[in-house]
Amino acid sequence: MKVIICGAGQVGWQIARHLSSERNDVTVVDNNAALIARAIDTLDVNGIAGNASYPDVLKRAGAEDADMIIAATFSDEVNMVTCQVAHSVFKIPRKIARLRGSAYLEVIYSDLYQRDHMPIDVVISPEREVAIQALRQLRSPATFDNEPFLDGKAELIGLVLGDDCSVLHTPLRQLSELFSTLRATVVALRRDGILFVLDRNSTLEAGDQVYICTHADDKARTLEIFGKTSKEQERVIVVGGGNVGMMVAQDLEKGKKRLHAKMIEQDRNRAEEVADKLERTIVLHGDGLDMELLEEASINTADAVLAVTDDDKTNLLVAARAKSLGCPMVVALINDPTLSNLMGPLSIDSSVNPRATTVSSILRHIRHGRVRAVYSLGDAEAEVIEAQIMSTSPIAGMTLRQIDWPDGSVIGAILKNGQVLRPTGDTKLNEGDIVIIFTLADDVPEVERLFQVSIDFF
């Protein structure tokens, strides 16, 4: 498979890393020669320095026989023109574009849009993906991370264990015996800032951040066992009236359950614009860090605060202040993954990383066959992979006990004959089974080797 990736920033680099590791022919295009040099030095890819929308640049990148182009530069206009040139000049079969501008998205998602006029097969909106992730966190307040798998039949959830957790200091092997019917598997934890995979003799301690793969129907029971309650949110404050905040508020208004939502936006013109578009959300003009404004927004009775401004530091401070004022749940939008280390000291419950959500969304749209989805954790420290067992895989027909898995990887759940199962040593992997694998970044190549087949794309 020959793929051209336009844009060598964090999103483009991560996509290139995934696709090149699967032995695809990948070429990265970017105006910044330094970013191209980094991609060539660290990844098994080709690189072209130049404007991705120029036909001569795309020709040098191999567009004449490319199977797919992914336009993920920082410019919406460049991404759209790149897809148009790829279609009109080079007849590239599949075109994916990342678009941020709300004016473009409103037209593309409306009945006015016709694909023949702007030949983009898949439009990825980072703001839309972030809004979806933020809403997912809002609806699962006991977790700091939450990602669906197996078409919603299973979920990966992240929990911070408290002193009231009833299974502290219990070896994982005993958990399987105590809760034999629970379809949930503890796959990893973060302790003292280090993320690692557990073995059967590992125990859990207060303060651990644990990742659990659970059947969707068993999520409530899993939360209860690990000392968490799932309270529905009724009063929400959204700080930041940009594209993300606007989308979150609109989705809250469309929800079946009527929520009391308020929004704080610092820019007066934007606040008035948002207020005109929203029907039930109360929009307040001012600084989300202003104590008096937070009191006016009834922070003392709020169930959750979502800090989704364009500034990471503002989001962190707003979330920390809301927490200090007694808000039970705070979620912060954080672009810089290195700032995620401040979540613990600031008592922030959850964060959303636009780059990670965008990469996961793009990979979800282009994969088909063996690897169905990839979800990145932390600062690319680990990945959760949803993959299908093929007949050519060396692990087909083997039980989990027979497979020599890398130390940093573990299977969290298996979809077999339409049923989600908790894996055991005697579980046999057959052709057609779909597995959820948690793996640390260093062990990703070895996990891919175990599947040992090429990727098929849509």
C-alpha positions in Angstrom: 0.0 0.0 0.0 1.4 3.4 -1.1 0.4 6.3 1.2 1.3 10.0 1.0 1.0 11.9 4.3 0.9 15.6 4.0 2.0 17.3 7.2 4.9 16.1 9.4 3.7 17.5 12.7 2.7 15.3 15.7 -0.5 14.0 13.9 1.2 13.3 10.6 4.3 11.8 12.4 2.2 9.4 14.5 0.2 8.2 11.5 3.4 7.7 9.5 4.9 5.7 12.4 1.9 3.4 12.5 1.6 2.8 8.8 5.4 2.5 8.1 5.7 -0.1 10.9 3.2 -2.2 9.0 5.5 -2.2 6.0 3.5 0.2 3.9 5.3 2.5 1.4 4.9 5.9 3.1 6.0 9.3 1.9 5.8 12.4 4.1 5.4 15.9 2.7 5.9 19.1 4.6 7.1 22.7 4.0 9.4 22.3 7.0 12.6 20.6 6.0 13.6 20.0 9.6 10.4 18.0 10.2 11.0 16.0 7.1 14.6 15.2 8.3 13.2 14.0 11.6 10.7 11.7 10.0 13.3 10.2 7.7 15.8 9.7 10.5 13.3 8.1 12.9 10.9 6.3 10.7 11.1 4.0 7.7 9.6 6.6 5.3 10.5 8.8 2.4 10.3 12.5 2.7 9.7 15.5 0.4 10.1 19.1 1.5 7.6 21.3 -0.3 4.0 22.6 -0.4 1.7 19.6 -0.3 -0.9 21.2 -2.6 1.6 21.8 -5.5 1.2 19.2 -8.3 5.0 19.0 -8.8 5.6 18.2 -5.2 2.9 15.5 -5.1 4.4 14.0 -8.3 7.8 13.8 -6.6 6.1 12.1 -3.6 4.8 9.4 -5.9 1.2 10.6 -6.4 0.9 9.0 -9.8 0.6 5.5 -8.3 -0.4 6.3 -4.7 -3.4 4.4 -3.2 -4.2 7.0 -0.5 -3.4 10.6 0.6 -3.9 12.0 4.1 -3.8 15.8 4.2 -3.1 16.7 7.8 -1.2 20.0 7.5 -2.0 23.0 9.8 -3.9 24.7 7.0 -7.4 23.7 6.1 -7.1 25.4 2.7 -3.9 23.5 1.9 -5.6 20.2 2.9 -8.6 20.8 0.7 -6.6 21.9 -2.3 -4.3 18.9 -1.8 -7.2 16.5 -2.0 -8.6 18.3 -5.0 -5.2 18.1 -6.9 -4.9 14.4 -5.8 -8.3 13.7 -7.3 -8.2 15.8 -10.5 -4.6 15.4 -11.5 -3.4 12.1 -10.1 -6.7 10.1 -9.6 -5.7 8.9 -6.1 -8.5 6.6 -5.0 -8.8 7.6 -1.3 -8.4 11.1 0.2 -8.6 12.0 3.9 -8.4 15.6 5.1 -8.2 17.2 8.5 -10.3 20.4 8.7 -10.6 22.7 11.7 -12.6 25.7 10.4 -16.2 25.6 11.6 -17.4 27.5 8.5 -16.1 24.7 6.3 -17.4 22.0 8.5 -20.9 23.5 8.6 -21.1 23.3 4.8 -19.5 19.9 4.5 -21.9 18.4 7.1 -24.9 20.0 5.5 -27.1 19.0 2.6 -25.5 21.6 0.4 -22.2 19.6 0.2 -21.6 17.5 -2.9 -18.5 15.3 -2.9 -18.0 15.9 -6.7 -17.3 19.5 -5.9 -14.7 18.8 -3.1 -13.5 15.2 -3.5 -12.7 14.3 0.1 -13.7 10.8 1.1 -13.3 11.4 4.9 -13.2 14.7 6.8 -11.6 14.6 10.2 -12.4 17.4 12.5 -10.1 17.6 15.6 -12.6 19.8 17.4 -15.4 17.3 16.8 -13.2 14.4 17.9 -12.2 16.3 21.1 -15.9 17.2 21.8 -16.9 13.5 21.5 -14.1 12.4 23.8 -15.0 15.2 26.3 -18.6 14.1 26.3 -17.6 10.5 26.7 -15.6 11.5 29.8 -18.5 13.6 31.1 -20.9 10.6 30.9 -18.4 8.4 32.7 -17.4 10.6 35.7 -15.7 7.8 37.7 -13.1 7.3 35.0 -10.2 9.4 33.8 -10.0 7.6 30.5 -12.8 5.9 28.5 -12.6 4.4 25.0 -15.1 2.0 23.3 -14.0 -1.0 21.4 -15.6 -3.9 19.5 -18.4 -1.6 18.2 -19.3 -0.5 21.7 -19.5 -4.0 23.2 -16.3 -3.4 25.3 -14.6 -0.4 26.9 -11.2 0.5 28.1 -11.6 2.5 31.3 -9.0 4.2 33.5 -9.6 4.5 37.3 -7.7 6.1 40.1 -7.9 3.7 43.1 -8.8 5.2 46.5 -8.4 4.0 50.0 -12.0 2.7 49.9 -11.3 0.2 47.1 -12.1 -3.2 48.4 -9.6 -5.1 46.3 -6.5 -3.3 47.3 -3.5 -5.6 48.1 -5.3 -8.5 46.4 -3.3 -10.5 43.8 -4.9 -10.3 40.4 -5.1 -14.1 40.2 -7.5 -14.0 43.2 -9.6 -11.4 41.6 -10.4 -13.8 38.8 -11.5 -16.4 41.4 -13.5 -13.9 43.5 -15.4 -12.5 40.6 -15.5 -15.4 38.2 -18.4 -14.1 36.1 -17.1 -10.6 35.7 -16.0 -9.9 32.2 -13.2 -7.5 33.0 -9.4 -7.6 32.9 -6.9 -5.3 34.6 -4.4 -4.8 31.8 -2.0 -2.1 33.2 -1.4 0.5 35.8 0.6 3.7 36.3 2.4 3.9 39.6 4.9 6.7 40.6 4.6 8.0 37.0 5.6 4.7 35.4 3.1 2.7 33.2 3.5 -1.0 33.1 1.7 -4.3 32.5 0.8 -6.4 35.5 1.2 -10.2 36.0 -1.0 -12.6 37.9 0.8 -12.0 41.2 0.6 -8.2 41.0 -1.4 -6.3 43.6 -3.1 -2.9 43.5 -2.4 0.0 45.8 -4.2 3.2 46.7 -3.3 6.0 44.2 -2.7 3.6 41.3 -4.1 4.6 38.0 -5.4 1.3 36.5 -6.6 0.5 33.0 -9.3 -2.1 32.8 -10.9 -3.7 29.7 -14.5 -4.5 30.5 -17.6 -5.8 28.8 -19.9 -2.7 28.3 -22.7 -4.5 30.2 -20.3 -5.2 33.2 -19.0 -1.7 33.4 -21.2 -0.6 36.3 -20.3 -3.7 38.3 -16.6 -3.2 37.6 -16.8 0.4 38.8 -18.5 -0.8 42.0 -15.9 -3.5 42.7 -13.1 -1.0 42.3 -14.8 1.4 44.7 -16.4 3.8 42.2 -19.9 5.1 41.8 -21.5 6.2 38.5 -23.4 9.4 39.2 -25.3 11.0 36.3 -24.4 14.6 35.6 -27.1 17.3 35.9 -25.2 20.6 36.1 -22.3 21.2 33.8 -20.1 24.3 33.3 -18.1 24.6 30.0 -15.2 27.1 30.1 -14.3 28.2 26.6 -16.7 29.1 23.8 -14.5 28.1 20.9 -15.3 25.3 18.4 -14.9 22.6 21.0 -16.9 24.3 23.7 -19.7 25.1 21.1 -19.9 21.5 19.9 -20.0 20.2 23.5 -22.8 22.6 24.4 -24.8 21.7 21.3 -24.5 18.0 22.0 -25.5 18.5 25.6 -28.6 20.4 24.4 -29.5 17.5 22.0 -29.1 14.8 24.6 -32.1 12.8 25.8 -31.5 13.9 29.4 -32.1 17.6 30.0 -28.9 19.0 31.6 -28.4 22.5 33.1 -25.5 23.8 31.2 -23.6 27.1 31.5 -20.7 28.4 29.4 -18.0 31.0 30.3 -16.3 32.8 27.4 -13.8 35.6 27.8 -14.2 37.2 24.4 -17.4 39.3 24.4 -18.1 39.0 20.6 -17.6 35.3 20.7 -19.8 35.0 23.8 -22.6 36.9 22.0 -22.2 34.7 18.9 -22.4 31.5 20.9 -25.4 32.7 22.9 -27.3 33.4 19.7 -26.6 29.8 18.5 -27.4 28.0 21.7 -31.0 27.5 22.9 -30.9 26.4 26.6 -27.2 27.0 27.6 -26.6 30.1 29.7 -23.6 32.0 28.4 -21.6 34.2 30.7 -19.0 36.7 29.5 -15.7 36.8 31.6 -12.6 35.0 32.7 -13.0 31.3 33.7 -10.5 31.9 36.5 -12.5 34.8 38.1 -13.8 33.6 41.5 -16.9 35.9 41.4 -17.8 34.7 37.9 -17.5 31.0 39.0 -19.7 31.7 41.9 -22.2 33.4 39.6 -22.1 30.2 37.5 -23.0 28.2 40.7 -19.7 26.3 40.8 -20.7 25.1 44.3 -23.6 23.0 42.8 -21.9 22.0 39.5 -21.5 18.3 38.9 -18.7 18.8 36.3 -16.5 21.5 34.7 -15.1 21.1 31.2 -12.1 23.5 30.6 -11.8 23.6 26.8 -10.2 26.9 25.9 -7.4 27.3 23.4 -4.7 27.6 26.1 -3.5 24.5 28.0 -2.3 26.4 31.0 -5.6 28.2 31.4 -7.4 24.9 31.2 -5.3 23.4 33.9 -5.7 26.3 36.2 -9.5 26.5 35.6 -9.8 22.8 36.3 -7.7 23.1 39.4 -9.6 26.1 40.7 -12.9 24.4 40.1 -11.7 21.3 41.9 -10.5 23.4 44.9 -14.0 25.0 45.0 -15.6 21.5 45.5 -16.5 20.5 41.9 -16.5 16.7 42.0 -15.4 16.3 38.4 -13.1 18.4 36.2 -11.9 17.7 32.6 -9.2 19.7 30.9 -8.2 20.0 27.3 -4.5 19.5 27.0 -2.6 19.7 23.7 0.9 19.3 25.2 1.0 15.7 26.5 4.0 16.5 28.8 1.6 18.7 30.9 -0.5 15.6 31.7 1.9 14.9 34.5 0.4 17.9 36.3 -3.1 16.3 36.5 -2.3 14.4 39.7 -0.8 17.3 41.7 -3.6 19.6 40.5 -6.3 16.9 41.3 -7.7 17.0 37.8 -9.8 14.0 37.0 -9.4 13.6 33.3 -7.9 15.2 30.2 -8.5 15.2 26.5 -5.6 15.3 24.0 -6.6 16.5 20.5 -3.6 15.0 18.8 -4.2 11.5 20.2 -7.9 11.7 19.4 -7.2 12.9 15.9 -4.6 10.2 15.2 -7.0 7.5 16.5 -9.8 8.8 14.4 -7.8 8.9 11.2 -6.4 5.3 11.8 -10.0 4.1 12.5 -11.1 5.4 9.1 -8.3 4.0 7.1 -7.9 0.5 8.6 -9.8 -2.5 7.5 -9.1 -6.2 8.1 -6.4 -7.2 10.6 -6.1 -4.0 12.6 -9.5 -2.4 13.2 -8.6 0.4 15.7 -5.6 1.9 17.6 -5.9 4.0 20.7 -2.8 5.8 22.0 -2.3 6.3 25.8 -0.3 9.0 27.5 2.6 10.6 25.5 2.5 7.6 23.0 3.6 5.4 25.9 1.3 2.6 25.0 -1.3 1.5 22.5 -4.5 -0.4 22.7 -5.0 -2.3 19.4 -8.2 -4.0 18.2 -7.1 -6.7 15.8 -8.7 -9.6 14.0 -7.0 -13.1 13.9 -6.3 -14.1 10.3 -5.7 -17.6 9.0 -2.1 -16.7 8.2 -1.3 -15.5 11.7 1.2 -17.6 13.6 -1.0 -17.4 16.7 -4.2 -18.8 15.0 -5.3 -22.0 16.7 -3.1 -21.5 19.8 -4.3 -21.0 23.3 -3.2 -17.8 25.1 -1.0 -19.9 27.4 0.9 -21.3 24.4 1.7 -17.8 22.9 5.0 -16.1 23.9 3.6 -12.6 24.4 6.0 -9.8 25.0 6.3 -8.8 28.7 4.7 -5.4 27.9 1.5 -6.6 26.3 -1.6 -8.4 27.4 -5.0 -9.3 25.8 -7.9 -7.5 27.5 -10.9 -9.0 25.8 -11.9 -11.3 22.9 -14.9 -11.2 20.6 -15.6 -14.8 19.6 -18.8 -15.8 17.7 -20.4 -12.5 18.6 -19.7 -12.8 22.4 -17.2 -10.7 24.4 -15.1 -13.0 26.6 -12.7 -12.4 29.4 -9.4 -14.1 28.3 -8.0 -17.0 30.2 -4.9 -19.2 29.6 -7.1 -21.9 28.0 -8.8 -19.5 25.5 -8.0 -20.5 22.0 -7.6 -17.9 19.3 -9.3 -18.9 16.1 -9.5 -17.3 12.7 -12.0 -14.5 12.8 -11.7 -13.8 16.5 -11.2 -10.1 17.4 -8.9 -9.3 20.3 -8.2 -6.1 22.3 -4.4 -5.9 23.0 -2.8 -3.5 25.5 0.9 -3.1 24.6 3.6 -0.7 25.7 5.2 1.2 22.9 8.5 -0.7 22.8 6.6 -4.0 22.3 4.4 -2.8 19.4 6.7 -4.3 16.7 6.7 -7.7 18.4 2.9 -7.7 18.7 2.7 -6.8 15.0 5.0 -9.7 14.2 2.7 -12.2 15.9 -0.1 -11.2 13.5 2.3 -11.1 10.5 -0.1 -10.2 7.7 -0.4 -7.1 5.5 -3.0 -4.4 6.1 -6.0 -4.2 3.8 -7.5 -0.7 3.4 -11.0 0.4 2.5 
